[in-house]
Amino acid sequence: MTSAQPVDTILRPAIGSDAAAIATMMRAALSSFDWMPVLHTPEEDLFFIRDIVLPRQQVTVAEAGKVIAGFIAVSGDWVEQLYLDPAWTGQGIGSRLLTDATAALPVTKLHCFQANTGARRFYERHGFRAESFGDGMTNEEGLPDILYVRRR
């Protein structure tokens, strides 16, 4: 049995024409969680990425070949979005995105759902500490969350 050749993954700033691929990849990531409610249509996902995230946040994509394997969106000292295509998890792409996008920030904050145990382990490995636990009243999903903060 032969293994597939590794694909080089590059990080680059997102551009407007990436919006549809980012939205599709984000939906694939969200759909991989059985605890995540589906609140938006694919059209609403595209609107969110194209008209809210890309114009207002610093967005970096991880491109593997011709495929967007993940992205991170940062606004000030907040990581607003960090998603990977489920097919690309466990390969260090999320770590590269997080490290690259937050390297210059003395303090980095983000919210993570309490049910997302994989993401919680990931953030804790990267030096984030839980500062407060929410009951879900402040997010549209209505799911308990955690405020994570990393101070350098």
Residue pairs with C-beta under 8 A, 6 or more apart in sequence:
7 64
7 65
8 64
8 65
9 62
9 63
9 64
9 69
9 91
9 93
9 96
10 62
10 63
11 60
11 61
11 62
11 63
11 96
11 97
11 100
12 60
12 61
12 63
13 58
13 59
13 60
13 61
14 22
14 54
14 59
14 60
14 61
14 71
16 50
16 54
18 54
18 61
18 68
19 46
19 49
19 50
19 54
20 46
20 50
21 67
21 68
22 49
22 53
22 54
22 59
22 61
22 68
22 71
23 42
23 45
23 46
23 48
23 49
23 50
24 42
24 45
25 68
25 69
25 70
25 71
25 83
25 84
25 85
26 45
26 49
26 71
26 81
26 83
27 42
27 45
28 85
28 86
29 83
29 84
29 85
29 86
30 36
30 38
30 83
31 38
32 86
33 115
33 116
35 113
35 115
35 143
36 113
36 141
36 143
37 141
37 142
37 143
39 140
39 141
40 48
53 59
53 73
53 80
53 81
56 75
57 73
57 74
57 75
57 80
57 81
58 73
58 74
58 75
58 101
59 71
59 72
59 73
59 74
59 81
60 71
60 72
60 97
60 100
60 101
61 68
61 70
61 71
62 68
62 69
62 70
62 71
62 84
62 88
62 93
62 96
62 97
63 69
64 88
64 93
67 85
68 85
69 84
69 85
69 87
69 88
69 93
70 82
70 83
70 84
70 85
70 88
70 93
70 94
70 97
71 81
71 82
71 83
71 97
72 79
72 81
72 82
72 97
72 98
72 100
72 101
73 79
73 80
73 81
73 82
74 80
74 101
74 102
74 105
77 105
77 106
77 107
77 108
77 109
78 108
78 109
78 110
79 98
79 101
79 102
79 108
79 109
79 110
80 110
82 94
82 97
82 98
82 110
84 93
84 94
89 118
94 122
95 122
95 126
98 126
99 126
102 108
102 150
105 152
106 151
106 152
107 149
107 150
107 151
107 152
108 128
108 149
108 150
109 147
109 148
109 149
109 150
110 123
110 128
110 147
110 148
111 134
111 139
111 145
111 146
111 147
111 148
112 119
112 120
112 123
112 145
112 146
112 148
113 119
113 141
113 143
113 144
113 145
113 146
114 120
114 133
114 143
114 144
114 145
114 146
115 143
115 144
120 146
123 148
123 150
124 148
126 150
127 150
128 148
128 149
128 150
129 148
129 149
129 150
130 146
130 147
130 148
131 147
131 148
131 149
132 146
132 147
133 144
133 145
133 146
133 147
134 144
134 145
134 146
134 147
135 144
136 142
136 143
136 144
136 145
138 145
139 145
